[in-house]
Amino acid sequence: MKKVIIIILVIIVIVVGYFIYRSSYSTKAPLNSSESIASDTIIAKNSVFNPNELTVNVGTEITFKNDDSIAHTFTGDGFESGDVKSGDSFKFTFNTAGTFNYHCSIHPSMTGKIIVK
């Protein structure tokens, strides 16, 4: 009877230890950039801006992030990032209400719009 109790306790310790170990080392894959985009972030990837149109409140700081393999610019009414290399970002705070069209001066087909309320 003692041996059975000891075996049961060993099994319980092993099972509990396994779940503690497993929970501390998550096997979930990291989020890709589209899953982790904040509402105040615009991503340049595959030569498009995502989201293409964004509505924010006055005073919002927007992060423009380049997740593409080539440099881009974020050029709009009242702001200019200059060349933003792959993996880098540019931030700009919109302190005035209005509609701000922007584009990449390197790739003019890349366009977007920010609506500030």
TABELKA-V190698 format. One line per field, one symbol per residue. ss: DSSP state (A for helix, B for strand, O for the rest). A space follows every 50 residues. Layout:
ss: ???
This chain:
ss: OAAAAAAAAAAAAAAAAAAAAAAAOOOOOOOOOOOOOOOOBBBBBOOBBB OOBBBBOOOBBBBBBBOOOOOBOOBBOOBBOOOBOOOOBBBBBBOOOBBB BBBOOOOOOOBBBBBBO
